Amino acid sequence: MEISTLAMYHCLAFVWYFFVTYSITHLRTEERPSEVFLYGGQWKYLTVLNLVLQAVFYGVSFLADVLRLIKKLRCAKCVISSRDLLFSVLAFPVSTFVAISFWTLYTYNRELVYPKSLDGVIPLWLNHAMHTVVLPFAVLEILATPHHYPAKKKGLILLGFVTFLYISWVLWIYSVTGEWVYPLFALFSPAGLAAFFAGSLAVIVSFYNFGEFLNCMIWGQSKFSF
């Protein structure tokens, strides 16, 4: 894909995610069900954090494209390294995890992850923007441009660390409020919850490996020309 076309795509993707993040964070307070958006607001939900992550990623990607267009190659190389680290370790595996885990649980029992009371607060289009569109965007990004993945050990350590931070945030919220971020967690014993978190980590690691596999299949050992 030509750099100018890629820049336009990344700019539009950034604007889209900024708009979706703005929309979910500016829902009218009086319309929110009392049991939702308590301590931590929207920032306790992985879905919302993922929207911010995607906006940051596409903003960095657009900056890298612009630097390449104006021939600031030394700066572009540094920004591209940050872009690739964001995409490989977080943007692809997290967006894939959000989409697949949400719709799997929603199909099984929506009350475990997205209570029906939210239908009157979050429009249908916004639900799909948060939980559906993120996946094709992630796949399209792999098709659009090559990404250099870090050494496997480094990538998995970073992914595990970020996962640990989010789990710690979830547990902190429960310790303060006595309420779980997702009703699903209330079904587990402490040992069961630990197993669930471990299983979720294994799943997100598999998505990391899948993204690396796709990138390698399409682009080979990603080499960049500036």
N, C-alpha and C positions, 0 to 999 in steps of 0.2 A: 504494500500500500504506500502511495506517495506520502511524503512527510506532511504536505499541506492538507491532504485529505485526512490523515491521521490526526493532525492538530484540530481540525474541525470536529472530528468524531469525539476526541477526548474533551474538547470544550463543551460540546452538547451533553456528553455524559456527566460532566462536572455540574453543569447547570441543572440537569435533571435531578441528580442526587441532592444538590443544594435545595432545590425546590421541594423535594419529598421530605427532607429533613426539616425544613422550615414548616411544612404543613403539619407534620406529626408533633412538632414541639410547640405549635401555636393553636392546638385544639382549645376550644373554649372551655375554661375550667368548670363552669357551671353545668356543662353537659356530661362531665365524666362520672361514671358510676362511683359510688363512695368507696368500693373495695379495690379500685384500680388507681394507679398513679399516686400511691401514698408516699412513704419515705423513699427518697431517691428519684422520684418522678419517673420520667421516661427512661432515664439513664441507667436504670437497673435491667432493662431489657436488651438482650443481645441483638435483637432485630434493629433497634434504634442505634445502638453503638456501631453496628455494621453499616448503617446508612452514612454515619459520619466518616467511618473508615473509607468507604467507597468514594465519598466526596473528596477526601484528602488525596486518595490514590489518583483519581482522575485529574485533580488539580495539579499534582506533581507531574503527571504524564503530559498534560498540556504545556506546562512550563518546559519540560524536556524537549517537546516538539518545537516550541518557539525558539529555544536556544539553538537547536539544530538548523532551523530556517534562517536565523540571522548569523550563522556560522560562529557562534560562541562555543566552539567544540570542547574546550577544556571544562567549562562550566557544565555543558550538556552531559559530558561523561560522568561527572559527579552526581548530577540529578538523576540520570538514568540508573545508576547503581542504587540510589534510594528508591526509585520507582520499582525496580525489579525485586528488591528485598521486600517492599510493601506487598507487591502482588503475590509473590511466591509463598511467603510465610503467612500472610494474613488475608489479603483481599480475595484470592481465589478459594482457599479452604473454608474461610468463615462464611462467605456468601453461599457456597455450595451446601455447607452444613445447615445454615439458616433455612434455605429453601426446602431441602429434602427432609430434615427433621421436623420442621413445622407442618408440612402437608401430610407427612406420615402420621403424626400424632393427631392432627386436625381430623383426618379421615377416621382414625380409630375412635377418638372421643374429643371433640373440640373444646369441651369444658376444661380439659387438662392444660391447654395452652392458650386458648383464645375464647374466653367465655362469651356466650351469646349476647350478654349485656353490652359488649363492645360494638355490636352492629349498629347501635344507635349513636355511637360516638365517632367511629372510624369508617369513612365511606368505603365501599367495595373496591373502588379503583385504588385507594390508598393501601388497603390490605394487600392487593396484588403487587403494587409498587414495592412494598416492603418485603414480601415473602415469595413472590414469583419472578418478577422481572430481574431480580438480582442474579439469578442463575444464568439466563441467556446472555446477560451483559458480561459475566465472567468468562463464559465460553467464547464469546465474540472477541474478547480481548486477547485470548490465546491465538485465535485465528488471525487477528489483525496485525500483531507484531510479536517478534521473539522476545523472550525474557530469560535473563541469565539467572539460574538458580544458585543459591549458595551451597557450600559443602553440606552434605546431608546432615551431619551431626550438628552443625551450626544452625541450620534451618529448623530442625526438630527441637533443639533446645530453646530457640526463640519462640516457636509456636507453643511449646509446653509451658514456658514462662508466662506468656500472655493468657493461656488457658487457666493457669494457676491463679493469676490476678483476678480474672473474672469470677472463678469459683469462690475465691476469698471475698469478693464483693457481695456475691449472693449470700454467703454464710453470714457476713457482717450484717446485712439487711435483716436476715432472720433473727439474729441475736438482739437487734435493736427493736424490731417490731413484733416478733413472734409470728410473722406471716412470711410464707415462701413467695419468691418472685413468680414462680409458676405453680399452680395448684397440683401439678403432677408430683412435685417433690414431697408433698404431704403423704403420699401413698407409701413411701419407703421408710423402712427402719434405718438407723444410722449406717449399718453395714450395707444395706441395700442401696442407700444413697451414694455411699462411697463407690460401690460397684457400678452404679449408673454413671457417675462422673468419670470413672476409669474407662467405661465403655464408650462414653461420648468422646473422650480424648483419643481413643483408638480409632473411632470413626473419622474424626477431623484429621488425624494423621494420615489415614487412608486417602482422604481427599487431597491432602498435600502431595502425596505420592502420585495420585492420579493426575493432578495438574502438571507435575514435573514430567510424567510419562507423555501426556498430550503434547506439551511444549517440545519435548525431544522428538516425538514422532513427526510433528509438523515442521519443525525448524532445525532439527539436529542439534549439535552443540552450538548454542546461540552465539553467533559472532556479529558484531556490529560494525557498520561502516559509517564514519562521521563526515 
